[in-house]
């Protein structure tokens, strides 16, 4: 089952990295280098995971049969993380980088531990503010803007 999850996850991450690489060519040249490097790195790591998943034989579960339940696979943590990352990328043009990042971090922390509402709110506000300060004020690079900010 783990090999099958790795296979599906690696294919999804490869697709995402290709989309991100193509999207990075729409950025201004001064801010496109880092997203391109990250998308290529993500593609290479996803390829390594894919090779490992293909080479690993399928394992049997406790009942003795090979378990292939698509519904449980879609509810697994890696698929939820992948889905939320895709949603995050999709809403950046609408909400802007700062708002999207704040919501993504807030939701990610709450997904991990629902009891940390205050921690999620603090990180959701402080992390995008720090990113804004570093990129905008220090480096002079503009962040993707949306309808809200």
Secondary structure per residue as TSV (DSSP state, phi and psi in degrees):
chain	resnum	aa	ss	phi	psi
A	1	X	-	360.0	-38.9
A	2	X	H	-64.2	-38.5
A	3	X	H	-65.2	-38.0
A	4	X	H	-67.5	-41.2
A	5	X	H	-62.8	-43.5
A	6	X	H	-62.0	-37.8
A	7	X	H	-63.2	-50.1
A	8	X	H	-64.3	-45.0
A	9	X	H	-63.6	-42.7
A	10	X	H	-65.0	-38.8
A	11	X	H	-64.8	-41.2
A	12	X	H	-64.7	-42.1
A	13	X	H	-69.3	-33.1
A	14	X	H	-64.6	-43.3
A	15	X	H	-62.7	-43.1
A	16	X	H	-63.3	-42.4
A	17	X	H	-65.2	-35.0
A	18	X	H	-67.5	-43.0
A	19	X	H	-61.7	-43.0
A	20	X	H	-64.9	-39.5
A	21	X	H	-63.4	-44.0
A	22	X	H	-64.3	-41.9
A	23	X	H	-64.0	-33.2
A	24	X	H	-65.8	-20.3
A	25	X	T	-76.0	-8.3
A	26	X	T	-88.0	-12.3
A	27	X	S	-77.3	157.4
A	28	X	-	-60.8	150.1
A	29	X	G	-60.4	-30.8
A	30	X	G	-73.1	-19.2
A	31	X	G	-117.3	12.7
A	32	X	S	-95.5	-18.1
A	33	X	H	-62.1	-50.6
A	34	X	H	-63.6	-46.0
A	35	X	H	-61.4	-35.4
A	36	X	H	-66.2	-44.0
A	37	X	H	-62.5	-44.5
A	38	X	H	-64.5	-40.0
A	39	X	H	-68.0	-36.8
A	40	X	H	-68.3	-40.8
A	41	X	H	-62.2	-42.9
A	42	X	H	-62.5	-39.7
A	43	X	H	-63.5	-43.9
A	44	X	H	-65.8	-42.6
A	45	X	H	-67.1	-36.5
A	46	X	H	-66.3	-36.9
A	47	X	H	-64.6	-40.9
A	48	X	H	-63.2	-41.4
A	49	X	H	-64.7	-38.9
A	50	X	H	-62.8	-44.7
A	51	X	H	-62.3	-42.7
A	52	X	H	-63.9	-40.1
A	53	X	H	-68.1	-37.4
A	54	X	H	-70.9	-37.2
A	55	X	H	-76.5	-21.1
A	56	X	S	-83.0	127.1
A	57	X	-	-70.0	150.5
A	58	X	-	-65.3	138.2
A	59	X	-	-97.1	153.8
A	60	X	-	-95.3	147.4
A	61	X	-	-84.7	-174.9
A	62	X	T	-65.7	-22.9
A	63	X	T	-82.5	-8.6
A	64	X	S	98.5	-10.3
A	65	X	S	-105.0	160.9
A	66	X	-	-78.2	124.6
A	67	X	-	-90.2	121.7
A	68	X	-	-136.5	74.4
A	69	X	-	-104.9	107.6
A	70	X	H	-65.7	-33.5
A	71	X	H	-66.5	-45.8
A	72	X	H	-67.2	-30.7
A	73	X	H	-68.1	-38.2
A	74	X	H	-71.2	-23.6
A	75	X	T	-91.5	-0.2
A	76	X	S	-70.3	158.2
A	77	X	H	-58.2	-44.7
A	78	X	H	-61.2	-37.4
A	79	X	H	-71.7	-35.1
A	80	X	H	-65.9	-42.2
A	81	X	H	-64.0	-44.0
A	82	X	H	-61.6	-46.8
A	83	X	H	-61.3	-41.3
A	84	X	H	-69.6	-33.3
A	85	X	H	-67.4	-39.9
A	86	X	H	-64.3	-44.0
A	87	X	H	-62.2	-41.6
A	88	X	H	-57.6	-47.8
A	89	X	H	-64.8	-37.2
A	90	X	H	-69.6	-30.9
A	91	X	H	-91.0	-6.9
A	92	X	H	-58.6	-43.9
A	93	X	H	-65.2	-24.1
A	94	X	H	-87.6	-50.9
A	95	X	H	-94.8	-16.1
A	96	X	-	91.0	161.4
A	97	X	H	-64.6	-45.0
A	98	X	H	-66.7	-46.6
A	99	X	H	-67.2	-43.4
A	100	X	H	-61.9	-42.1
A	101	X	H	-66.3	-41.3
A	102	X	H	-60.5	-45.7
A	103	X	H	-67.0	-38.3
A	104	X	H	-65.1	-45.9
A	105	X	H	-66.5	-44.0
A	106	X	H	-58.1	-48.7
A	107	X	H	-66.2	-37.4
A	108	X	H	-65.4	-42.3
A	109	X	H	-68.1	-40.4
A	110	X	H	-67.2	-33.9
A	111	X	H	-63.7	-39.0
A	112	X	H	-70.8	-42.6
A	113	X	-	-152.1	106.1
A	114	X	T	-66.8	-15.7
A	115	X	T	-80.2	-9.6
A	116	X	-	-100.2	53.2
A	117	X	H	-63.7	-44.7
A	118	X	H	-67.2	-42.8
A	119	X	H	-62.0	-43.4
A	120	X	H	-61.4	-41.5
A	121	X	H	-66.2	-41.1
A	122	X	H	-64.9	-48.3
A	123	X	H	-65.5	-37.7
A	124	X	H	-63.3	-27.1
A	125	X	H	-93.3	-45.5
A	126	X	H	-71.9	-39.8
A	127	X	H	-64.4	-49.6
A	128	X	H	-62.9	-33.2
A	129	X	H	-64.5	-40.8
A	130	X	H	-66.2	-41.0
A	131	X	H	-62.1	-44.1
A	132	X	H	-59.7	-46.1
A	133	X	I	-60.9	-47.8
A	134	X	I	-64.9	-49.2
A	135	X	I	-77.3	-43.5
A	136	X	I	-82.7	-53.0
A	137	X	I	-78.3	-42.2
A	138	X	I	-86.3	-51.9
A	139	X	S	-88.2	-18.8
A	140	X	-	72.9	25.6
A	141	X	-	-103.3	132.0
A	142	X	-	-82.0	145.3
A	143	X	-	-94.7	155.0
A	144	X	-	-57.5	132.0
A	145	X	-	-104.0	152.0
A	146	X	-	-126.1	-163.6
A	147	X	S	-67.5	-34.0
A	148	X	-	-87.4	-38.7
A	149	X	-	-160.2	360.0
